[in-house]
Amino acid sequence: MLNKFSACAIILLLFIQIGTKGADLSGIKNKELSNLHKKDSLPSGGTVNQNYIIHAKKTTIGIKLDGIIDEADWLSAEKAKDFFMVLPYDTGHSVAKSEVMMAYDDKAFYLAVIFHDTLPGKRPVESLRRDFTFYNNDNFLFFIDPYNDQTTGYSFGVNAAGAIWDGTMSGGQGSNLIWDCKWESKTKNYPDKWVSEMRIPFKSVRYNPEVDHWNIQFSRQDLKLNEKSAWAPVPRQFPTASLAYAGQLKWGTPPPKTGLKLSLIPYIFGSATRNFEKNDKTLFHKDFGFDAKLGLSSSLNLDLTYNPDFSQAEVDDQVTNLERFELYFPEKRQFFLENSDLFSNFGATNIRPFFSRRIGLDAPVNAGVRLSGKIGQDLRIGIMDMQTGSEGDFLSRNFFVASVQKKIFSRSNIAAIFVNKQQLNIPSDWTGNNYNRVAGLEYNIASRNNFWTGKLFTQKSFTPKAIASEEYSQGFNVAYSRKSYLLEFTQLYVGKDFNAETGYVPRRDFLRLSPRVTVKFYPKNGLLEYHGFLTEIDNTYKPDNRQLTDRKIGLNYILQFKSRAHLELKSALWYVLLRQDFDPINKGTKLLHTGSDYKWSDISLLFNSDNRKMFKYDLHAGFGGYFNGKRWFMSGTLNYRFQPYGYISLIYSYNNLSLPAPWQRTGFWLVGPKLDVTFTDKLFFTTYVQYNEQSDNLNINARFQWRYKPVSDFFLVYSDNYFPGSMNVKNRALVLKLSYWFN
């Protein structure tokens, strides 16, 4: 049966690929085609909007970043203007008037933007913090694809207060904002407009120096007008970051070739920690380490780290865990993030052969090296090797991962990955696995117009004494997206002996089939931007006998208001046949037993307020069954911003479980007040308090950051954990870290 699924998936994806590899401009109105910015002769196989072109000229006298557009190079520069509206409608030009200009010299490229106001009043921004939340700010973003593969690239931007945004792009539209690089900007506000100038060094990005054009897209969000727009038109069902709809940046001469580029980031750190539960004394620790970046070419990079310290990474948001399986928390450590899609995007959401947070989870990282980037135009590689020390019962280990990705057709690729976890210095009485390995192969499809997307993958693990025939996983998904509907289908399989110890596979021995349909209606008048419904059936089976073990039948109705408020009514029917004992309150004491089955239904209401307001809130509340009992819950956030200096927020959730004996009625509160202050665009302070009743813990985390030079920081981080009832201290830590980027 699994072979039939794989064969059908291959036939379907090939049919889609062949049927969509030609040009498709059906998403753009004929009247829009007549307004092409400028036509040049470009290679075939480009983006849908490849005839939207902006030319960048080399500067003659230089550009000063001051937010004043008065240099001769700007006055003579070609302008990208007449932006197209993307939201709330995508059938014409933007009401807000925008202008973007570009130039370059031997070391960097420059942008100047002028955004005119249509409505009076304060321009909404959240704070001065780097990598601001897109939906909460008046902002300008631009997305570049320096390899013209419509899959990878970089995103840069500013909000109206001058906070900057940068990230790496993968999958043709996603941005990873934890990545930072050196660049400069200056933003100036006027009564009727705001202006920004930017300078991005060529050595801060990877690119192909042999081509004279890059894919590029400019995007503006005007919250007062409730309008998102793009220079090259984008159908409303896609983000403006979609590289399939980028225009073209043509250089007067190709960007400069670069030789070896070295960046060195040394750091020193010290800490004072104490474990009060074990009645330990305060332990003092001081050390040093470094990160290094070596640009082997303009498209291939070597990263090294020695004795890394990740104390400055943001703490995870705690959750009330009512799930039967391990929870997922995203990677936030800087070293693992550049070209991270080459390592972390294989498989499906819950079938990842490599998950970098496994490294350093239970033992310190001693050193690591990563080689990633492009070889030629269509081949990407990623190689990573990390070495951890020993800690308690955990041996010293080596983690190695290698991947390769080959572009085919216009936006698709074939990729392979190999992961190896090796125990070192193994004692004679060791009873664990000496090694664990996973190999994977996948085909990722994306049609030229992005209407069709999909993936087909297979993975094989290698563990001593495991049954080879049960050591593999396989799956495929396909989606067809249009303005008024989205059709999706997913099939996943994991064998009972599939073992990815360096990956994220919280569940094994299952076969899952999941179709989903979303339909939207767009009224011409009234308060609604759109309304519609989402329906899905998610079935999970035991592979050997096709016995149904899990089912969710869901139906949601969605109302998106022109005010940016969002209302959603959710309902679901559930069925679960337990395949192992489970405690429904996750305390590990009283259990529902293997083989018992349960049916229930629930209903909930989700509301997100207008995020343009100084005070905004989200609320999700519902009630219904829960295994052999009842449950009602509420969760959400409250947020008040005092722009542009930050915000104070509160995350909350409450779950009330009413279960029969031997359980009692149980309620779990989770409350997390947070204060985020940006004194300037270089000075930040965050305090996050999280009370988790389920884990009986009160956590305090305070972080002070001073960015005294570009990407050079001083951090002071304080953390504390208490028993909430008695307020007795569990453990406490104070960490200081100082880093400097030599470039």
N, C-alpha and C positions, 0 to 999 in steps of 0.2 A: 504493500500500500504506500509505503514511503517513497519507493522508486517511482510509482505513478505520480505522486505529488511533485517530485523533482522534475520528471519528464514534462508534465503539464506546465510547470512554471517556466522551464527553459523555452518551450514552444511559444508560450504567451509572451515572454519578455522579448524574444527574438522578433516575433510578429510586431510588437509595439515599436521596437527599435527600427526595424526596416521601414515600417509605415510612417515614421515620424522624423526620419533623418533629413528630409528636405526642408526648404524654407517654409515657414508657416507664420504668416502675418495676420491670421484670423482674429487675434486678440486686439488688433489696432484698427480703428475706424478708417475708412477710405479718406475721409476729410482730414484725418490726422496725417496720413501719408503725404498729403500735399504740402504739409508744413515742415518737412524735413529741414533740419538746421543747415546742413550743407552736405553735398554729395561729393565723395571722392571714390576712386577705384580702390576697393579693398578685397582681400582674399575671400573666396567662398568659404562657407562653414562658420561664419562669424555669428554674432548674436542676432536676435530678432531685430534689434535696433541698431545694427552696425552702420547705418547711414546717418545716424545722429553723431556728428563729429565736432569736436572742439580742438583747435590748434593751439599749441603752446610754443611761444617764441623764446629764444634765448635772450636773457636780459642784456641791456646795453650799459647801464650805469649802476645797477644794483638796486635792491629793494630794502627799505627799512620797515621793520615790523612795528607799526605804531597805531594801526587802526584808522589811518588816514590814507585814502586812495588818491594820492596826488602825484606819484611817480610817473615819468613819461612811459615806462613799460606798461603800467596799468592803463593809462589813458589811450594807448594804442592797441591794447590787447583785445582779442576776440572775446565776445561775451556769450556764455550759455544763458539763455533766458527763455521766456515763454514756457515756463514749466507746465507740465500736465498734472491735473488733479488726480490723486489715487484714492483718497478717502475724503469725504464720505461718498463721492461719486468718481467714476473714472471715464466720463464721457466728454470731457472738454478741458480747457486750460484752467490753471489755478487762478483764483481771484487775487491772492497775494502775489505781488510782483517781486521777482528774485533775479539777481545777476551774479554769475560766477565767472572769474577770469583765472587763467593759469599762465605761469612763466617758469623758467628754470635757468640755472647756471651750471658750472662744472661740478658743484658739490651737492646741490639740493634742488627740489622743485617747490614752487610757491603757489598758493591760492589766495585770492581775494574774493570775498562775498559781500554783497549788499542786499539786505532783506528789508524791503519797505513794509511799513505797517498799513493795514487796512482799517483796523479798529483802534480807537484810543485806549489808553490804560496801561497798567504794568504788564510786562511780558513775563509769563509764568516760568519760573525755574525752581528747581528743588534745592540746589546748593552749589558750592564751588568744588565739590569732590570729583576727582577723576573718574571716568567711566560712569557717568550719571545714568539714571534710568530713562530710557528713550521716551516713554509715554508721559513722563511727568515734567517735560521741559520743552520750551521753544528751542529748537536746535537745527543745526545744519550738519549732515553727515555726507561723506562721500566714500565710495567703495571702489577699490582698484583691483584689477586682475592683471598683474604684470606678465603673466605667462599666456594670456588669452586662452585659457582652458575652460573658462566659465565655471570653475569648481573651487579654486583656491584664490586667496588674495588677502587684502588688508582693508580695514575700515578706520577712518579718522573722522573727527568732528569736534564741534564746540557747541555749548549752549549759549543763550543770550547773555549770560553773566560772565562768560569767558572760561568756564570749566571745560576741560578737554576730554576726549574719548578716543581710545584706540584699541584695536583688537585684530586677531588673525581670523580669516574666513575659511570655512570648509563646507563641503556639501552644496556649494553653489549659492548659499544665502545666510548661513549661520555665522555669528561672530563670537569668538572667545575673548572676553574683555579683560581677563586676568593678565594677558600678555601686555607688556609695556615696552616702549622704545623711546629714544631721544628725539624730540622734535619741539618746535616752538610755535606759539600763537599769541596774538594780541587782539582783543575784542573791545570795541568802543560803542557805547550806546548814545543815540541821538533821539530827539523828541519824536521823529517820524520814521526812524529806521535804526537797525543795528548793523555794524560792519565788523568783519573779522579778517585778519591776515594770518596765513599759516606758512611755515617753512618746514619741510620734511627732508632730511638728508637722504641722499640716495643710498648711503651705507646702512640706513636703518631698515631697509626693506630688501627683499630678494627679488630679482627680476632677470629677464632674458635680455642681455645687452645687444642682441643681434636684430631685434625688431624695432620698428619706428613707431609702433602704436600699442597702446594698452586699452583693455576694456575699462570703462569708467562710468559711474553713475553718481549724480548729485541728488540729494534728498533734503527737503525742508519740512519741518513740522511747525505749524502756526497754531498754537493751542487756543488763542483768543478767537481765531476764526474757525477753530475745529476743522483744520484742513491739513492733510498730508499731501505733498506734491513731489514730483520727480521730473528731472530734465528730460530724460527719455521715457516715454509712456510705459506704465506698468499696469496690468490688469489688477483690479482691486483684491482678488483672492491671494495675491502674492505680496511679500514684503518688498519695499523699494530696494532692499539689499540683494534681490534676486539677480545674479550675474547673467542669467539668460536674457535679461532685458536691458543690460548695460549699453551705453553708447560707446564711442571711441574717442580716445585721446591720441592725437597725432603730434609727435615731436618734430621740431624743425630738423634736428639731427638725433640719432639714437642716443639714449642715455649713456653716460660714460661707462667704459669697462672698468671693473675694479679688480685688483689683485687681492692678496691676503689682507684681511681686516681683523684686528685683534681688539677685543674689549675685555678688560679685567675688572672684576667686581669683588675686591676683598672686603671682608667684614670681620668685626670682633663682636663677641657677645659674652655676657655674663648673667648669671642667674642666682637667685636664692630661693630654695624650695624647702617645704616641710610637710611631712605626712603626719597629721595629728592623730589619725586613726591608729597608726602603729606606734604612736608616741616617739617618733624619731626626732632627732635634733635637726636644726636647720642645716641644710647642705648648700655650700657655696661652690659655684662652678664657673670657670672662665675658660674661653677657648677662642679659636679663630678659624676661619675657613675662607673659601673663595669660590666664585663662579667665573668661568672664562668663556668667551665666545670668539671663535675663530672662523671668519668668513673665508672658506676655501675658494669660493668664486662668488659671483653676484647671485647665485641661486642655490648654493650648497653651504651648509653651516655645521660646524663642530662645536658642541657645548660640553663643558666639563664642570664638575662640581667636586669639591673636597670638603669633608666635614660640614655638610650643609646644616643650617639651622632654620627651621620653618616656623618659629614662634610668632612671627608677625602675621601669619596667615589668619584670615578671619575665622572665628569659631563657627561651628555648624549650628544651624537652627534645630533645636530639639523638637521632638514630636512625641505624641502619645502613640505608642505602638500597639495596635490591635490586629496586626497582620500575623499570618502563620509563617512568614518567611523573612529573611534578612532584609533590612532596609538599605537603601542606596543614598550615599552622600557624595556630592560632586568633588572633584579634585580642585584645590585652591592654591597649590604650591607652584610657584613661578617656574621652576626648572622643568616641570613636566609638560608645559603648555604650548610652546612653539611647535607647530606642525603636529599637535597632539592628535589630530584626526587620523594620522598615519598609524597610530597605535591603539587608540581607544574607540574607534567607530566601527570596528569589525563586529559581525553578528547582529543581534537585535538588542532591544533595550534591556532584557533580562537574560541575555545569553552573550556575555562579553568574554572573549578569551583572554583579554588583558585589561586590568583595572589598576591604575598606578597607585591607588591608595593602599593596596596590599603591601607596597614597598615602604618599609619604615613604620608599619602599623604596630609591631610588637618588638622591634629592635632598631637601634640607631642606624642611619645611613652613613657609611664611611666615605664613599666616593661614587662617582658615576660619570658616564660619558654618553653622549648622544650625537649621532650623525644624521642629519635630515635635510631634505630639500629635493631639488630637481637635477636630473641628468638628461640633458637634451630638452626637447620641447614637450614630450609626452610621457616621460618616465619619472616617477617620484620614488625615493627610497627613505627608509627610516630604520636606524639601528641604535639600540639602547642597551647599555650594560650597567647594572647597579650592584654595588657590594654593600651588604649590611653586616654589622657586627653581631656578636652573640649577646643574649639577654636572658638571664634565668635559665629556663628549660629550653629556650629557643637557640638553635645552633646558628652559626654564621652561615649566610646564604648568598648565592649569586643569582641575580635575575637578568636574563638576557631576552631581548625581543627584537625581531627583525621583520620588516614588512616591505613590500614593493607594490606599486600601483601603476598600471599602464592604461593611459587614456585610449579609448576607441570611439569611433563615430564622433559626434560633435560634443557631447557632454557626459558620456558614460565611461566606465573604466572596469578593468579586471584587476583584482588585488589578492595578495596572499600574505599570510602572517605566520610566524613561528615564535613560540614562547617557551622558554626553558627556566625552570626554578630548580636550582641544584643546592643540596645541603653540603656543607664543607666541614672538614675536621670531624667526621662522624665517629662517635665512640663505638666500642664493640657491642655494647648492650642496646644500641639504638633500635627501636621498633617501628619507627615511622618510615615514610617513603624517602628513598635516597634522592629521587628526582620526580618532577612532574613536567610534562611537555604537552603542548597543544599546537597543532598545525591547522590552518584554515585557508579556504579559498572562497572568493565571492565575486559576483558580477553585479555592479551597481548601474542602474539605468536611469537616465534623465533625458527626456526628449528635448529637442531644441527650444521649444516654447514652454517647457516645464509643465505642460499639461499632464504628461505621464511621468511617474517616478516609480522606482521599485528596486528590489534587491533579491538576489538568490545566493545563499551561502551554505557551506558545509564545513564542519570542524571535526577533527579527530584528536582525542587526548591519548597520552601514553603514560601509564602509571604501572609500576611493578605489581604483578599478580592480578591485574584487572582483566575482565573478560573483553577481548578486543572487539567482538561484535556489538557490544553495548557501550563502547567508548566514543560514540560520535553524536553530534547534533546537526540539525539541518533545518532550514526554513526559507520562506520567501514571503515578500509582501509586494503589493502593487497598489498604486493609487492613481485615480484620474480626477483632476481638479479643473472645474470650470467656475464661472462667476456664480452660478445659482446652485451648484451641487458639487459634492465631493464623494467619490465612491472609493472604498478601501477594502482590501482583503488581506489577511495575514494567516500564514500557516507556520507553526513552529513544532519542532520535535527535539527532545533531549533524552538520550539513552540513560539507563539507570546507573551505568558505570562511567558516564562522561564526567571528567574531573578536571576542572580548570582552577587550580589552586591560586594562580595569580590573576584570575579573572573574577567576574561577577556573574554567578549562575546560582541564584538562591533556590532553585527548584530543579529536580531531575526526574527522569522516568515519566514523561508526559508527552502527549500530542495535543496541540491546540489549534483550533480553527476559529477565525474571528472575522466576519464581514461587518462593515459599518457604512452607513449612508447618512450624509448631511445635506439638507435642502434649505436654501435661503430664498426669501421673497423680498423684493425691494420696492416699497410703496413710493409713489411719486410725490405725495404730500403727507403732512402729518408729523408726528414727533419721532417716528421710527426711522433709523437708517436702514435696518433690515429686521426681519423676524424669520423664524424657521424652526426646523426640528432636526434632531440627531437620533438615530436608532441603531442599535448594535446587538449582535448575539455573539457571546464569547463562550465557546465550549472547550473544555479540557477533558481528555480521555486518558485512561491507562492503556499504553500502547499494545500490550500483549493480547488483551481480550476486547479492546475498544469499549471498555466500560466507562460510562460518563462519571467523572469525579467532581467537576465544577461547571456551573453554568451561570452566566449573567445575561439577562435580557433587559436592555435599557432603552428608555425613551425620554428624551429631554426636549423641552421647548425653549427657544432662545429669543429674547428681545433685546436688540441693540439700539439705544436711543441716540438721536443726533446730539444730545447734550453730553455724550460719552458715557452715560450711565449704562449699566448692563444688568439684565434680569434673566434668570434661567430657572426653570422648573425641572427638577430631575426625578425620575422614578426608575425603579429596578426590581426585578424578580431574581432571587438567588437560589442556587442549589449547591450544596457541598457534601461530598462523601469523604470523610476524613481518612487519610492513608497513614497517618501517624497520630499519636496522642497529642492533644492541643489544649492549652489553658486559655480560655477566651479572654481572661484579663491579663495574660502574659506575666503572671507572678510565679509560675512554675510549681504551684502547689496542688491544686485540684484540676483534674483533667477530663476532657471529653475523649472518649476512647476510639481507637482505630476501628474502622468499619461502621461507625454510626453516621447517619446522614441527616441533613437538616434543610428545610425550605423556609424562606421568609421573603418579605417584600419591604421596601422602604421608599420614602419620598422626602425630598428636600428642596429648599429654595436658596438660590444664590443671588446676591445683589452686590454690585460694585458701583459706588457713587461716582459722580463727575470728578475725575482726577485733576481738573483744572483749578478746583477750589483750594483755598488754603487748608481747609479741613476736609479730609476725605476718609472714607471707610469702606470696608468690605464685610459682608456677613454671609455665612453659610450655615443654615440650621435645618434639621430634619428629624424624623422619627420613623420607627418601624421595627422589624424583627432583627435579631442578632443570634444566630445559631439556635440554642434552645431557650432563648429569652427575648427581651425587648431592649431597645436602645433609643435614646434621643440625644442629640448633640447640637452644639453650636460652636462656630469658630470664626475667626476673622482678624482684621487689623483696624486700628484707629491711627490716623496720621495727621499731624498738624505741622506745617512747614513755616518757618520764619525766614523767607527768602532774602538774600541768597546764602544765608549763613547756616542752613541745615534744617533739621526737623526733629521732632520727638514723636515716637510711635509706640504702639502697644499691640503685640501679637497675643491672641488668646484662643483657647479652646477648652471646651468642657464636654466630657462624655459621661453619660449616666447609663449604667448597665443594670438591668433588672433580670437576674438569672435565678433559676430554682436552686434549692438546696443541693449540694452543700455550700453554694455561693450565697453571699448576701448582696443586697443592693450596693453597688459600687459606683463612686463618682471620681473622675480624674480631672483635675484642673491643670492646665498648662498656661502660664502667664509670662510674657516676655516684654517688659518695657525697654526701650532703646532710645538713647540720646546720641545724635550724630551732629557734631558741630564742625563747620569749616570756617575757621577764622579768616583764612585767606586761601588762595589756590595752592598754598604750600604748607599750611599748618592745619592739622586735623585732630579731632578728639572724638572718640566713640566710647560709650559705656553701654553694655548690654547685660541685663539681668534676666535670668531664666529660671522660673520655678516650675519644676516637673513633679507633680504629685505621684505619678506612676513609678518613677525611679527614686522618689523620696530624696530629691536633690534641689538645692538652690545654688545656682552658679552666677558669679559676677565676673565679667571680663571687661577691663578698661584698657584702651589702647590710644597712646599719644604718638603722632607721626609728624615729623618735620622733614619735608623734602627740601633740604638746604641747597642742593644742586640738582640738575635734571637727572632723574632716576637714581639719586643718591639720598639715602634716608637715615634718620635717627628714629628708632622706635623705643618706646617704653611701654611694656605690657604687664598688666597686673591681673591675676586670676585667683578666684577663691571659690571653694565649694563647701556648703554647709548642710547639716541635717535640718530641714525646715522646722520641725517641731521644737527641738531644743535650741536650735541655732548654734549647736556645737560645730566647730570647724572640722572638716574632713581633711583638706589639704589646701596649701596656699603657695603661690609662686609669684616672683617678680623677675622680669627678664628685660635686659637692655641689649639693644643691637644697633650697631653703626656700620653702614655700608657706603662705599664710594665707587662710582662707575668711571674707570679710566677708559677713554675711547680715543 
